[in-house]
């Protein structure tokens, strides 16, 4: 747990003012930036730990993934296809059991399932 609590808007505003006045940060300003970055990192780590269905895309957006899939296959992928692709690791396994259950569950909107019945 961090001792320092930061207001993101206030700290970013402060850093913008510092950067506008000069391009070189003093040691105390560098320490402020480091503490701010650490606070943000800790908060994001906490948020990621609560995710029950994480994706494996990293920083790649879903739009970029959809575009890459369209270029590969020639067909615009559905949201369901994007879900499966984004939760499948490079080795072919699914990220966790929750995502595997969602992927394996029959969809009432799947044309393939509709044609079977």
Residue frames as a rotation matrix with the C-alpha (Angstrom) as fourth column:
UNK 1
0.583 0.812 0.000 0.00
0.812 -0.583 0.000 0.00
0.000 0.000 -1.000 0.00
UNK 2
-0.267 -0.681 0.682 1.34
0.659 -0.646 -0.386 3.37
0.703 0.347 0.621 -0.97
UNK 3
-0.378 0.052 -0.924 1.67
0.809 -0.468 -0.357 6.13
-0.451 -0.882 0.134 1.57
UNK 4
-0.850 -0.028 -0.527 1.15
-0.160 -0.938 0.308 8.80
-0.503 0.346 0.792 -1.06
UNK 5
0.037 0.887 0.460 -2.27
0.786 0.258 -0.562 9.45
-0.617 0.382 -0.688 -2.53
UNK 6
-0.883 -0.418 -0.215 -2.36
0.177 -0.719 0.671 11.48
-0.435 0.555 0.709 -5.71
UNK 7
0.382 0.895 -0.229 -5.05
0.040 -0.264 -0.964 13.38
-0.923 0.359 -0.136 -7.50
UNK 8
-0.034 -0.444 0.896 -4.32
0.870 0.429 0.245 12.44
-0.493 0.787 0.372 -11.10
UNK 9
0.624 0.346 0.700 -5.65
0.699 -0.648 -0.303 15.67
0.349 0.679 -0.646 -12.58
UNK 10
0.960 -0.270 -0.076 -3.73
-0.183 -0.810 0.557 17.86
-0.212 -0.521 -0.827 -10.13
UNK 11
0.236 -0.937 0.260 -0.48
0.103 0.290 0.951 15.98
-0.966 -0.197 0.165 -10.59
UNK 12
0.050 -0.180 0.982 -0.73
0.974 0.228 -0.008 15.91
-0.222 0.957 0.186 -14.38
UNK 13
0.868 0.306 0.392 -1.51
0.386 -0.911 -0.146 19.62
0.312 0.278 -0.909 -14.34
UNK 14
0.750 -0.652 -0.113 1.56
-0.247 -0.434 0.866 20.22
-0.614 -0.622 -0.486 -12.18
UNK 15
-0.015 -0.791 0.612 3.76
0.500 0.524 0.690 18.19
-0.866 0.316 0.388 -14.51
UNK 16
0.394 0.217 0.893 2.45
0.909 -0.235 -0.344 20.05
0.135 0.948 -0.290 -17.55
UNK 17
0.997 -0.037 0.065 3.31
-0.049 -0.979 0.196 23.37
0.056 -0.199 -0.978 -15.91
UNK 18
0.411 -0.903 0.122 6.79
-0.108 0.085 0.991 22.10
-0.905 -0.421 -0.063 -15.01
UNK 19
-0.047 -0.426 0.903 7.36
0.806 0.518 0.286 20.81
-0.590 0.741 0.319 -18.56
UNK 20
0.701 0.354 0.619 6.16
0.671 -0.620 -0.407 24.07
0.240 0.701 -0.672 -20.13
UNK 21
0.936 -0.337 -0.101 8.56
-0.250 -0.838 0.485 26.15
-0.248 -0.429 -0.868 -18.06
UNK 22
-0.036 -0.981 -0.190 11.64
-0.980 -0.002 0.199 24.02
-0.196 0.194 -0.961 -18.76
UNK 23
0.492 0.217 -0.843 12.53
-0.600 0.786 -0.148 20.65
0.631 0.579 0.516 -20.19
UNK 24
-0.453 -0.724 -0.520 14.81
0.001 0.583 -0.812 19.50
0.892 -0.368 -0.263 -17.35
UNK 25
0.702 0.711 -0.051 13.27
-0.010 0.082 0.997 18.18
0.712 -0.699 0.065 -14.13
UNK 26
-0.095 -0.694 0.714 14.94
-0.896 -0.253 -0.366 18.72
0.434 -0.674 -0.598 -10.80
UNK 27
-0.867 -0.299 -0.399 15.59
-0.119 0.902 -0.415 15.77
0.484 -0.312 -0.817 -8.49
UNK 28
-0.765 0.632 0.122 12.51
-0.126 0.038 -0.991 16.53
-0.631 -0.774 0.051 -6.38
UNK 29
0.035 0.787 -0.616 10.35
-0.917 -0.219 -0.332 16.81
-0.396 0.577 0.714 -9.48
UNK 30
-0.372 -0.247 -0.895 11.76
-0.651 0.757 0.062 13.53
0.662 0.605 -0.442 -10.80
UNK 31
-0.999 0.023 -0.028 10.90
0.036 0.648 -0.760 11.91
0.001 -0.761 -0.649 -7.48
UNK 32
-0.372 0.921 -0.118 7.36
-0.531 -0.316 -0.786 13.31
-0.761 -0.230 0.607 -7.74
UNK 33
0.051 0.338 -0.940 7.01
-0.981 0.193 0.016 11.81
0.187 0.921 0.342 -11.23
UNK 34
-0.717 -0.395 -0.575 8.33
-0.311 0.919 -0.243 8.44
0.624 0.005 -0.781 -9.98
UNK 35
-0.898 0.421 0.130 5.88
-0.018 0.258 -0.966 8.40
-0.440 -0.870 -0.224 -7.06
UNK 36
-0.091 0.890 -0.447 3.01
-0.810 -0.328 -0.487 9.36
-0.579 0.318 0.751 -9.33
UNK 37
-0.125 -0.027 -0.992 3.90
-0.839 0.537 0.091 6.60
0.530 0.843 -0.090 -11.82
UNK 38
-0.938 -0.247 -0.242 4.19
-0.078 0.833 -0.547 4.07
0.337 -0.494 -0.801 -8.99
UNK 39
-0.622 0.774 0.118 0.77
-0.307 -0.102 -0.946 5.06
-0.721 -0.625 0.301 -7.62
UNK 40
0.130 0.652 -0.747 -0.81
-0.974 -0.056 -0.218 4.68
-0.184 0.756 0.628 -11.06
UNK 41
-0.437 -0.399 -0.806 0.94
-0.601 0.796 -0.067 1.33
0.669 0.455 -0.588 -11.57
UNK 42
-0.992 0.077 0.103 -0.31
-0.041 0.568 -0.822 -0.01
-0.122 -0.819 -0.560 -8.23
UNK 43
-0.262 0.958 -0.114 -3.86
-0.588 -0.252 -0.769 1.09
-0.766 -0.135 0.629 -8.99
UNK 44
0.134 0.274 -0.952 -3.82
-0.969 0.238 -0.067 -0.57
0.208 0.932 0.297 -12.42
UNK 45
-0.771 -0.464 -0.436 -2.35
-0.352 0.881 -0.316 -3.75
0.531 -0.090 -0.843 -10.92
UNK 46
-0.800 0.542 0.256 -5.22
-0.159 0.219 -0.963 -3.85
-0.578 -0.811 -0.089 -8.41
UNK 47
0.091 0.866 -0.492 -7.79
-0.828 -0.208 -0.520 -3.36
-0.553 0.454 0.699 -11.16
UNK 48
-0.132 -0.215 -0.968 -6.23
-0.842 0.539 -0.005 -6.09
0.523 0.814 -0.253 -13.36
UNK 49
-0.960 -0.280 0.026 -6.24
-0.245 0.790 -0.562 -8.56
0.137 -0.546 -0.827 -10.46
UNK 50
-0.442 0.873 0.205 -10.05
-0.337 0.049 -0.940 -8.24
-0.831 -0.484 0.273 -10.23
UNK 51
-0.167 0.354 -0.920 -10.58
-0.986 -0.045 0.162 -9.20
0.016 0.934 0.356 -13.87
UNK 52
0.104 0.279 0.955 -12.38
-0.438 0.875 -0.208 -12.55
-0.893 -0.396 0.213 -14.09
UNK 53
0.684 0.087 0.724 -11.98
0.559 0.576 -0.597 -12.96
-0.469 0.813 0.345 -17.87
UNK 54
0.154 -0.691 -0.706 -8.64
-0.245 -0.719 0.650 -11.38
-0.957 0.073 -0.281 -18.83
UNK 55
0.996 0.084 -0.017 -7.58
-0.033 0.197 -0.980 -11.08
-0.079 0.977 0.199 -22.46
UNK 56
0.335 -0.927 0.167 -4.16
0.598 0.347 0.722 -11.80
-0.728 -0.142 0.671 -23.89
UNK 57
0.730 0.035 0.683 -3.97
0.638 -0.396 -0.661 -8.89
0.247 0.918 -0.311 -26.33
UNK 58
-0.346 -0.837 -0.425 -1.64
0.914 -0.402 0.049 -6.71
-0.212 -0.371 0.904 -24.27
UNK 59
-0.486 0.105 -0.867 -1.80
0.057 -0.987 -0.152 -3.19
-0.872 -0.123 0.474 -25.66
UNK 60
-0.978 0.168 0.127 -3.41
0.138 0.053 0.989 -4.23
0.159 0.984 -0.075 -28.97
UNK 61
-0.542 0.840 -0.017 -6.92
-0.691 -0.457 -0.560 -2.85
-0.478 -0.291 0.829 -29.33
UNK 62
-0.159 0.600 0.784 -9.92
0.266 0.790 -0.552 -4.93
-0.951 0.121 -0.285 -30.34
UNK 63
0.763 0.404 -0.504 -10.31
-0.309 -0.458 -0.834 -2.76
-0.568 0.792 -0.224 -33.44
UNK 64
-0.022 -0.873 -0.487 -6.77
-0.990 -0.050 0.134 -3.56
-0.142 0.485 -0.863 -34.51
UNK 65
-0.662 -0.154 0.733 -7.34
-0.231 0.973 -0.005 -7.26
-0.713 -0.173 -0.680 -33.81
UNK 66
0.342 0.886 0.314 -10.53
0.192 0.262 -0.946 -7.20
-0.920 0.383 -0.081 -35.91
UNK 67
0.652 -0.164 -0.740 -8.70
-0.692 -0.529 -0.491 -5.47
-0.311 0.832 -0.459 -38.75
UNK 68
-0.458 -0.889 -0.012 -5.88
-0.846 0.431 0.312 -8.05
-0.273 0.153 -0.950 -38.67
UNK 69
-0.458 0.370 0.808 -8.38
0.097 0.925 -0.369 -10.93
-0.883 -0.091 -0.460 -38.70
UNK 70
0.651 0.731 -0.203 -10.28
-0.079 -0.201 -0.976 -9.36
-0.755 0.652 -0.073 -41.61
UNK 71
0.276 -0.647 -0.711 -7.04
-0.951 -0.288 -0.107 -9.07
-0.136 0.706 -0.695 -43.59
UNK 72
-0.688 -0.583 0.431 -6.15
-0.566 0.804 0.184 -12.70
-0.454 -0.117 -0.883 -42.79
UNK 73
-0.568 0.540 0.621 -9.51
0.385 0.841 -0.379 -14.31
-0.727 0.024 -0.686 -43.51
UNK 74
-0.934 0.235 0.271 -11.23
0.157 -0.410 0.898 -11.77
0.322 0.881 0.346 -45.75
UNK 75
0.067 0.990 -0.125 -14.29
0.511 0.074 0.857 -11.79
0.857 -0.121 -0.500 -43.45
UNK 76
-0.232 -0.064 0.971 -15.13
-0.617 -0.761 -0.198 -9.32
0.752 -0.645 0.137 -40.68
UNK 77
-0.754 -0.077 -0.652 -14.94
0.339 0.804 -0.488 -11.29
0.562 -0.589 -0.581 -37.39
UNK 78
0.372 0.922 0.111 -17.95
0.207 -0.198 0.958 -11.31
0.905 -0.334 -0.264 -35.08
UNK 79
0.235 -0.237 0.943 -17.78
-0.856 -0.509 0.086 -10.20
0.460 -0.827 -0.323 -31.47
UNK 80
0.897 0.142 0.420 -17.87
-0.341 0.825 0.450 -13.86
-0.282 -0.547 0.788 -30.48
UNK 81
0.728 -0.683 0.059 -14.87
0.532 0.509 -0.676 -14.65
0.432 0.524 0.734 -32.69
UNK 82
0.132 -0.682 0.719 -12.98
-0.273 -0.723 -0.635 -11.69
0.953 -0.113 -0.282 -31.23
UNK 83
0.579 0.131 0.805 -13.78
-0.814 0.040 0.579 -12.94
0.043 -0.991 0.130 -27.72
UNK 84
0.964 -0.199 0.176 -12.38
0.181 0.977 0.114 -16.38
-0.195 -0.079 0.978 -28.53
UNK 85
0.471 -0.831 0.296 -9.26
0.476 -0.044 -0.878 -15.00
0.743 0.554 0.375 -30.22
UNK 86
0.137 -0.419 0.898 -8.58
-0.494 -0.814 -0.305 -12.51
0.858 -0.402 -0.318 -27.40
UNK 87
0.523 0.088 0.848 -8.87
-0.838 0.234 0.493 -15.19
-0.155 -0.968 0.196 -24.70
UNK 88
0.970 -0.233 0.072 -6.73
0.243 0.945 -0.219 -17.83
-0.017 0.230 0.973 -26.46
UNK 89
0.430 -0.891 -0.143 -3.02
-0.339 -0.307 0.889 -17.96
-0.837 -0.334 -0.434 -25.70
UNK 90
0.064 -0.512 -0.856 -0.37
-0.996 -0.088 -0.021 -18.56
-0.064 0.854 -0.516 -28.37
UNK 91
-0.882 -0.450 0.141 -0.12
-0.451 0.892 0.024 -22.21
-0.136 -0.043 -0.990 -27.32
UNK 92
-0.591 0.722 -0.360 -3.86
-0.134 0.352 0.926 -22.67
0.796 0.596 -0.111 -27.98
UNK 93
-0.512 0.406 -0.757 -5.06
0.836 0.438 -0.330 -22.82
0.198 -0.802 -0.564 -24.37
UNK 94
0.365 0.721 0.589 -7.76
0.378 -0.693 0.614 -20.57
0.851 -0.001 -0.525 -22.93
UNK 95
-0.277 -0.599 0.751 -6.71
-0.349 -0.666 -0.660 -18.00
0.895 -0.445 -0.025 -20.29
UNK 96
-0.856 0.010 0.516 -8.87
-0.501 0.225 -0.836 -19.41
-0.124 -0.974 -0.188 -17.46
UNK 97
-0.824 0.544 0.161 -11.84
0.526 0.839 -0.142 -21.63
-0.212 -0.032 -0.977 -16.66
UNK 98
-0.086 0.827 -0.556 -14.38
0.194 -0.533 -0.824 -18.79
-0.977 -0.179 -0.114 -16.71
UNK 99
-0.176 -0.049 -0.983 -13.45
-0.834 -0.523 0.176 -17.81
-0.522 0.851 0.051 -20.26
UNK 100
-0.969 -0.200 -0.147 -13.39
-0.247 0.834 0.493 -21.49
0.024 0.514 -0.858 -21.29
UNK 101
-0.531 0.842 0.091 -16.98
0.566 0.433 -0.701 -21.93
-0.630 -0.321 -0.707 -20.01
UNK 102
0.130 0.569 -0.812 -18.13
-0.285 -0.763 -0.581 -18.89
-0.950 0.307 0.063 -21.98
UNK 103
-0.470 -0.399 -0.787 -16.42
-0.854 -0.020 0.520 -20.14
-0.224 0.917 -0.331 -25.14
UNK 104
-0.999 0.028 -0.042 -17.81
0.019 0.978 0.210 -23.68
0.047 0.209 -0.977 -24.79
UNK 105
-0.431 0.900 -0.062 -21.36
0.142 0.000 -0.990 -22.54
-0.891 -0.435 -0.128 -23.96
UNK 106
-0.416 0.353 0.838 -23.82
0.909 0.165 0.382 -22.79
-0.003 0.921 -0.390 -26.86
UNK 107
-0.892 0.075 -0.446 -24.92
-0.035 -0.995 -0.097 -19.42
-0.451 -0.071 0.890 -28.11
UNK 108
0.014 0.971 0.237 -28.59
0.501 0.198 -0.843 -18.79
-0.866 0.131 -0.483 -28.93
UNK 109
0.585 0.181 -0.790 -27.42
-0.403 -0.781 -0.478 -16.44
-0.703 0.598 -0.384 -31.71
UNK 110
-0.520 -0.853 0.052 -25.09
-0.427 0.312 0.848 -18.88
-0.740 0.419 -0.527 -33.45
UNK 111
0.199 0.565 -0.801 -26.24
-0.978 0.069 -0.194 -19.77
-0.055 0.822 0.566 -36.95
UNK 112
-0.566 -0.493 -0.661 -24.33
-0.538 0.828 -0.158 -23.06
0.625 0.266 -0.733 -36.77
UNK 113
-0.951 0.258 0.169 -26.25
-0.015 0.510 -0.860 -24.10
-0.309 -0.820 -0.482 -33.63
UNK 114
-0.152 0.950 -0.274 -29.54
-0.671 -0.303 -0.677 -22.98
-0.726 0.081 0.683 -35.22
UNK 115
0.006 0.113 -0.994 -28.96
-0.956 0.293 0.028 -25.10
0.294 0.949 0.110 -38.33
UNK 116
-0.899 -0.389 -0.204 -28.22
-0.303 0.886 -0.352 -28.24
0.317 -0.254 -0.914 -36.24
UNK 117
-0.747 0.630 0.212 -31.70
-0.041 0.275 -0.961 -28.17
-0.663 -0.726 -0.180 -34.63
